[in-house]
Amino acid sequence: MCTLERRGDVFILTITGGDEHRLNPELIDSIRVALARAKSESTRSTALITTAQGKFFSNGYDLSWALSDPDPARLRSKTMSKKLRLLVEELISLPMPTIAAVTGHASAAGFILALSHDYLLMRKDRGYLYMSELDINYDIPRWFVQVVKNKIGSPKIWRSVVLTAAKITAAVGVDWGIVDSAHGSAEETVDAAVKLGMDLVRRKWDGKVYAANRRAVLADVLAVLGSDETVGDSGEDDASQSKVVSRL
Ligand SMILES: CCCCCCCCCCCCC/C=C/C(=O)SCCNC(=O)CCNC(=O)[C@H](O)C(C)(C)COP(=O)(O)OP(=O)(O)OC[C@H]1O[C@@H](n2cnc3c(N)ncnc32)[C@H](O)[C@@H]1OP(=O)(O)O
């Protein structure tokens, strides 16, 4: 699950445990509760850092949980997708700057979670940013692509990220304009994130204005997030399931 601590004027949301931090409803809700608490305690001088314990930031959706869905209507995958979209919208609407301190692998939905922060700092000694859908035979959701396009400036990099499923190290991420800065270890990454957060809170921006302006910058993502993208008809065979679930 996750914890929320306050270090001076910076909130640190940590996804805890040594597992893959797969994004299922339980973990997503735990993160959302922490965000709501940070929001309730926010002032003109606060910032949020999201990080994780272990070798994963988040290895993406909890596919085994979703695939074990007894409901032919695939309610589990719809629930997982809807909750992640709510979480991303809440991050985009948070009245304070947000920083992802990526201290481990961030795959697919986990990569999207990291990208949904204003800043992305990453350890350079290990960890990949990895949009893995092509490698695991799933169509990428349109809203994932919208996040990639909003956050990454070059169509050639979109192609590398989505159409080659590149395993992107921090150094390459800096090169490609995805990672703001690369650091020697998980601890150094979090320390750098705290320093960045403290620098940002010194500007004493009005959180409501910050959130409104971020929503304007990410209006294209919000527009796609909100559209009711549901899974297609049930009962399709495995081969076509990726088509079925591609609109999650
Ligand atoms: C059918 C109806 C129901 C539908 C059900 C589905 C519902 C959901 C629909 C999906 C919709 C599409 C959208 C999908 C979203 C998702 O999130 S789906 C899930 C996505 N997740 C994944 O695909 C998992 C991907 N992860 C991995 O493949 C691996 O975990 C990893 C990221 C590649 C890491 O590998 P791992 O072995 O786990 O870890 P490590 O041992 O740390 O690393 C492997 C080797 O790499 C070396 N390494 C690590 N970092 C670096 C670095 N920065 N630089 C260089 N090398 C590095 C590391 O040392 C290891 O090397 P070796 O020791 O030599 O192996």
Ligand as a Chemical Component Dictionary entry (heavy atoms), coordinates in Angstrom:
data_LIG
# 
_chem_comp.id                   LIG 
_chem_comp.type                 NON-POLYMER 
_chem_comp.pdbx_formal_charge   0 
_chem_comp.three_letter_code    LIG 
# 
loop_
_chem_comp_atom.comp_id 
_chem_comp_atom.atom_id 
_chem_comp_atom.alt_atom_id 
_chem_comp_atom.type_symbol 
_chem_comp_atom.charge 
_chem_comp_atom.model_Cartn_x 
_chem_comp_atom.model_Cartn_y 
_chem_comp_atom.model_Cartn_z 
_chem_comp_atom.pdbx_ordinal 
LIG C1  C1  C 0 -9.275  -10.566 -20.925 1  
LIG C2  C2  C 0 -10.245 -9.640  -20.322 2  
LIG C3  C3  C 0 -9.704  -9.050  -19.080 3  
LIG C4  C4  C 0 -8.699  -8.019  -19.422 4  
LIG C5  C5  C 0 -7.583  -8.044  -18.412 5  
LIG C6  C6  C 0 -6.589  -6.962  -18.723 6  
LIG C7  C7  C 0 -6.999  -5.690  -18.075 7  
LIG C8  C8  C 0 -5.961  -4.609  -18.335 8  
LIG C9  C9  C 0 -5.914  -4.245  -19.785 9  
LIG C10 C10 C 0 -4.576  -3.636  -20.233 10 
LIG C11 C11 C 0 -4.759  -2.509  -21.137 11 
LIG C12 C12 C 0 -3.450  -2.098  -21.821 12 
LIG C13 C13 C 0 -2.619  -1.174  -20.922 13 
LIG C14 C14 C 0 -1.707  -1.974  -20.061 14 
LIG C15 C15 C 0 -1.313  -1.501  -18.870 15 
LIG C16 C16 C 0 -0.510  -2.290  -17.944 16 
LIG O1  O1  O 0 0.038   -1.791  -17.003 17 
LIG S1  S1  S 0 -0.403  -3.992  -18.271 18 
LIG C17 C17 C 0 0.962   -4.537  -17.211 19 
LIG C18 C18 C 0 2.304   -3.991  -17.703 20 
LIG N1  N1  N 0 3.440   -4.559  -16.984 21 
LIG C19 C19 C 0 4.359   -5.312  -17.595 22 
LIG O2  O2  O 0 4.298   -5.597  -18.789 23 
LIG C20 C20 C 0 5.524   -5.777  -16.766 24 
LIG C21 C21 C 0 6.822   -5.339  -17.439 25 
LIG N2  N2  N 0 7.969   -5.562  -16.581 26 
LIG C22 C22 C 0 9.006   -6.353  -16.955 27 
LIG O3  O3  O 0 9.065   -6.904  -18.035 28 
LIG C23 C23 C 0 10.126  -6.477  -15.945 29 
LIG O4  O4  O 0 9.628   -6.386  -14.637 30 
LIG C24 C24 C 0 11.236  -5.389  -16.159 31 
LIG C25 C25 C 0 10.649  -4.008  -16.025 32 
LIG C26 C26 C 0 11.886  -5.568  -17.523 33 
LIG C27 C27 C 0 12.286  -5.553  -15.074 34 
LIG O5  O5  O 0 12.804  -6.831  -15.157 35 
LIG P1  P1  P 0 12.981  -7.658  -13.809 36 
LIG O6  O6  O 0 13.680  -8.917  -14.102 37 
LIG O7  O7  O 0 11.628  -7.737  -13.196 38 
LIG O8  O8  O 0 13.853  -6.730  -12.874 39 
LIG P2  P2  P 0 15.452  -6.475  -12.796 40 
LIG O9  O9  O 0 16.139  -7.743  -12.428 41 
LIG O10 O10 O 0 15.600  -5.268  -11.934 42 
LIG O11 O11 O 0 15.943  -6.014  -14.260 43 
LIG C28 C28 C 0 16.113  -6.948  -15.284 44 
LIG C29 C29 C 0 17.533  -6.803  -15.850 45 
LIG O12 O12 O 0 17.727  -5.438  -16.266 46 
LIG C30 C30 C 0 18.849  -4.900  -15.601 47 
LIG N3  N3  N 0 18.598  -3.504  -15.362 48 
LIG C31 C31 C 0 17.641  -2.981  -14.584 49 
LIG N4  N4  N 0 17.689  -1.642  -14.637 50 
LIG C32 C32 C 0 18.719  -1.330  -15.439 51 
LIG C33 C33 C 0 19.291  -0.089  -15.862 52 
LIG N5  N5  N 0 18.786  1.072   -15.482 53 
LIG N6  N6  N 0 20.348  -0.151  -16.689 54 
LIG C34 C34 C 0 20.845  -1.325  -17.096 55 
LIG N7  N7  N 0 20.361  -2.566  -16.734 56 
LIG C35 C35 C 0 19.307  -2.511  -15.906 57 
LIG C36 C36 C 0 18.975  -5.677  -14.336 58 
LIG O13 O13 O 0 20.263  -5.607  -13.837 59 
LIG C37 C37 C 0 18.608  -7.053  -14.820 60 
LIG O14 O14 O 0 19.712  -7.538  -15.533 61 
LIG P3  P3  P 0 20.123  -9.084  -15.368 62 
LIG O15 O15 O 0 20.409  -9.239  -13.883 63 
LIG O16 O16 O 0 21.297  -9.249  -16.247 64 
LIG O17 O17 O 0 18.904  -9.856  -15.783 65 
# 
loop_
_chem_comp_bond.comp_id 
_chem_comp_bond.atom_id_1 
_chem_comp_bond.atom_id_2 
_chem_comp_bond.value_order 
_chem_comp_bond.pdbx_ordinal 
LIG C1  C2  SING 1  
LIG C2  C3  SING 2  
LIG C3  C4  SING 3  
LIG C4  C5  SING 4  
LIG C5  C6  SING 5  
LIG C6  C7  SING 6  
LIG C7  C8  SING 7  
LIG C8  C9  SING 8  
LIG C9  C10 SING 9  
LIG C10 C11 SING 10 
LIG C11 C12 SING 11 
LIG C12 C13 SING 12 
LIG C13 C14 SING 13 
LIG C14 C15 DOUB 14 
LIG C15 C16 SING 15 
LIG C16 O1  DOUB 16 
LIG C16 S1  SING 17 
LIG S1  C17 SING 18 
LIG C17 C18 SING 19 
LIG C18 N1  SING 20 
LIG N1  C19 SING 21 
LIG C19 O2  DOUB 22 
LIG C19 C20 SING 23 
LIG C20 C21 SING 24 
LIG C21 N2  SING 25 
LIG N2  C22 SING 26 
LIG C22 O3  DOUB 27 
LIG C22 C23 SING 28 
LIG C23 O4  SING 29 
LIG C23 C24 SING 30 
LIG C24 C25 SING 31 
LIG C24 C26 SING 32 
LIG C24 C27 SING 33 
LIG C27 O5  SING 34 
LIG O5  P1  SING 35 
LIG P1  O6  DOUB 36 
LIG P1  O7  SING 37 
LIG P1  O8  SING 38 
LIG O8  P2  SING 39 
LIG P2  O9  DOUB 40 
LIG P2  O10 SING 41 
LIG P2  O11 SING 42 
LIG O11 C28 SING 43 
LIG C28 C29 SING 44 
LIG C29 O12 SING 45 
LIG C29 C37 SING 46 
LIG O12 C30 SING 47 
LIG C30 N3  SING 48 
LIG C30 C36 SING 49 
LIG N3  C31 SING 50 
LIG N3  C35 SING 51 
LIG C31 N4  DOUB 52 
LIG N4  C32 SING 53 
LIG C32 C33 SING 54 
LIG C32 C35 DOUB 55 
LIG C33 N5  SING 56 
LIG C33 N6  DOUB 57 
LIG N6  C34 SING 58 
LIG C34 N7  DOUB 59 
LIG N7  C35 SING 60 
LIG C36 O13 SING 61 
LIG C36 C37 SING 62 
LIG C37 O14 SING 63 
LIG O14 P3  SING 64 
LIG P3  O15 DOUB 65 
LIG P3  O16 SING 66 
LIG P3  O17 SING 67 
# 
